[in-house]
Amino acid sequence: MSHDPNCLFCKIVDRRIPAKLVHSDEMTIAFEDINPQAPTHILIIPNKHISDIQSMKEGDRELIGHLFFVARNLAGTRGLDKGGYRLVINNGRDAGQAIFHIHLHLLSGRAFAWPPG
């Protein structure tokens, strides 16, 4: 599995930096965002380092799809599916990506506006 030794999220995957984990499996981990933008704000990341959407390879399809199934399962077990939730992937600096390790935001617990940001 590829990791970037300078990547904050790779350090969390490797358990070199602590995070409040809410899910872990052989492909992904999920943890609470340290700067939440909603009452529930969970980051779901692949254990494999992928910088952004443009860096995905054909072989990453299952892994990226798995992120969404983890989000669905977390939302269901927490009852977030009742009122709704938002899933977001920011891709690139201008889109708000701050950590260049692809990640899915699971946000819920308040009403969201459209269009976002």
Order of alpha helices (4+ residues) and beta strands (2+ residues): alpha-beta-beta-beta-alpha-alpha-beta-beta
